[in-house]
Each structure stands twice: as structure tokens, then as C-alpha cells.
Amino acid sequence: MTDQFDTDRRALLQKSLLTGGALLGAAFAGGAREAEAAITAAALPDMVRRVVSSNNAEGKSYVSKDEMIKRDQVWSTKDGEIFGPVTGTDSAKPQPPIVSKNLPDGGTQAYFFSIGPSKDPLDRATIKGWHRDESIVYIYFVSGEVTWLTETDQVVLKAGDILIQRNANHTWHNSGTIPATAFSVKIRV
């Protein structure tokens, strides 16, 4: 999968460079409307990486999906499906919060956050900061790179990736040299 992600990122970079050239060209041609059209045409890639968490029957968090999807199919839920589609070993029952600042019933919160570089190597046995909210959180990574750990798995998330965090006990580790920044929308379940 890594090769496909790298290929997709390369394509996104090329598209961004072409967009930048189109914007400069439109600006020099004197047309704000042309520049706006160029931005609209190339602002987002057609496919994005989506990582989805779940809890198994024992209540342990894990990565249930790590896949490329069309950008207009990020995630949706229906009435009675607070976490969206539940399949296989997923549990539809919310797990209790752990070291949480939970939102009130029906509450939502939108925010940016950053995870700074760690001075310590990634070690599951000693890593701190595990937590879980009674929420579903939609997270879009804007810059940097970070390792997201569940109780059973871990994945590296990069700029352009989307994480659907469904009531998962988790923590973060940044092995890089720059902060990883993301935009997040949290919804109480």
C-alpha cells in the first residue's frame, strides 16, 4: 500500500504545481475569475487515504480500514448507526471514556491541533497519553507526519490523510522533526 500512497502523493504534488502555474498565468492575464476556476478545478485530489478505527467485541481499539477512497465518500452515518457501518468484529456499543474531557450530549467541537516531535523513540510499552472520548472524530491531516496507535495497531498518517476515529482508545507519536497538524471535528455519541 505504501507504494500506492507515495504514487498518489506524487500525483497530488504534480497537480499542485500545475495549479500554481495556472494561477500565476491567470493572474498575469488579469482575470480573477480565471484564477478562481483554476483553484476549483485542481484543489483536491480525486482519491484520498482514509483510516478508520473500531472497537472489537472485547472493547479493544484497532484499525478496521486503511484504504483509498473517492474524496466525496469520506464517511456517513444513518439514524441508529452512531459510528456508521459496523461490520465483522466491530462493536456498535460505545466504550466508556478514558482520561477524557467529553462533550455534553449532542455536543460538537471543531478545532486544529498539533502533535510536536517526540524526543523519545516509539515504544508501545512506555508511551503515554492514551485516551478515549465517547465520540466520533473526523480528522484531516494538514501537514507533517505522525504515528497513530490503537490498542492493537498503528499507522503513519501524513498530510492529506483522513482519520475516522470511532470511540477508539489511542495515542500519538511524532518521530519527525516538525509538528504534525490536523483539523478535527468531534461529535459526541
N, C-alpha and C positions, 0 to 999 in steps of 0.2 A: 504494500500500500504506500509506503514511503515514496517510492519512485513516482507513483501517480500524483501524490500530493506535491512533490517537487516540480513535476511537469506542469501541474495546474498553477502553481505559484509563478513559474517562469512565464506561462501564458498571461497571467494577470499582470506581471511586471511589463511585458511587452505591450499589452493593451494600454496600460497606464502611460507608457512612454508615447505611444501613438496618440493617445488622448491629449497629452500635454502639447504635442506638436500641433494637433488640430486646434487646440485652444489658442495657442500663440498665433497660428495662421489666421484664425477667425478674428482675434483681437486686432492684428495688424490690418486686416481687411476692413476694420471699422464696424464690425457687427456684433453687438451684444447678443442678439437673437441667435446668430450662428454659433457663438461660443456656448450659449446655454444648450443648444441642440447637441453639440459635441459632448458636453458633460453628460447629458441624459443618455446618449447612445452608448457610452462606454464606462459609466460609473461603477457598475457592479459586474462581477463575473457571472456567467450563466450557471455555473455549478459551485457549490461551497461544501466544505467539510463540516459534518455535523457529528458530534459526540453526544450520546445520551446515557444518563445514569439510570439505574434501577436499584431496587432492593429485592433480594431473593426471599424465599419462604422463611429462612432463618433470620431475616431482617438485616443481612449484611449487604452493604452497598457494592455495586460493581458497574462496569461499563457494558451496557447492553447493545449499543450500536456505535460504530465508528465507520462512517460512510460518506460518500459524495452524493449530494442531492441537488435538485434544481433549486435555485435561490428563492422561488416563490412557494416552496413546500417545506419551510423550516420546521414548523410544528403546529399542531392544532389539537384542541380538546373539544369534547362534546359534553352536554349535560350529563352528569353522573360519572364522567371519566375525569377526575380531577388531575390526573397525571398524563392524560392522553391514552393512547392504545397500550394495553397491558397484555403481554404475550409470554409464552414459555414459562420461565421460572420467576417472572416479575411478580411482585406483591402490589396489590392496589391499595393496601391498608397503609396509611401514613405512619411512619415511625416517630417516636417522641423526640423532641429537640434535645440536643447535647450542646451545652455551653452556648446558648442561643439568646439572641435579642430578637425574639419573634415579633412579627407584626400583629396588630389586632385582627380579629376575624374580618375577612373581606378586604383587608388592607393590601396596598401595593406600595412599592418603592422603586424608583428608577435612579441609578447613580453610576458614576465612573469609579473604578478602583484600580490601584496599582499594587503589584507584588514586587518588592525590591529584591535585588540579588542577595542570595544567602552566602554567608562566609563558610558555612558548613557543607560537607558533601551530603548528598541524598542518602539517608539511611532510615529505612522504614522502622527499625527498632527504636530509634531515638527521636524521630521527627515529632514536632509539637504542633499544636494549633488545630487538632481535629475538632470538627463541629458539624452540626446538622440543624436546620430550621424546618419547621412544618410549612414548607413552601415548594413551589416550582419556580426555578430561576432560569431566565433566558439570558445567556451571556455571549457577547460578541467581542472577540479579541481584536484590539485596535493596533497594538504594537508589542514588540518583544516576544518572548517565548517563556513558557512556564510548564512545569510538570504538575499535573492534577492527579492526586492519589485518592482512590476509594479504598475500602477495606480489603478488597481482593485484587484490584488492578491499578494501573497507572498509565497515563497517556501524556504526550507532549503536545501542548496547544500553542499555536502560532497566530500571528496577525492574520485575520480573515477567517479563522475558525469560529464555529458556533458550538456552545455547550448548552445542552438542555439538562439542567441539574434538578432531578426529581427527588427531593427529600433525602438526598444522599449524605451519609457521613463522609466527610472529605477533608483534605488539607492541600496546601500548595507548596511547591518548592521551585525557586528560580535559581538555576545553576549558571545563568548567564551573567553578563556584566552590566546590563541595563534593565530598568524596571519593565515588567510586563503590564500593560494597561488594557482594561476592558470596560465595556459599557454593559450594564446589567439591569434587568427588570425582574423584581421579585414579587411573587403573588402568593399570599397566604392561602393554604389549603385547609 
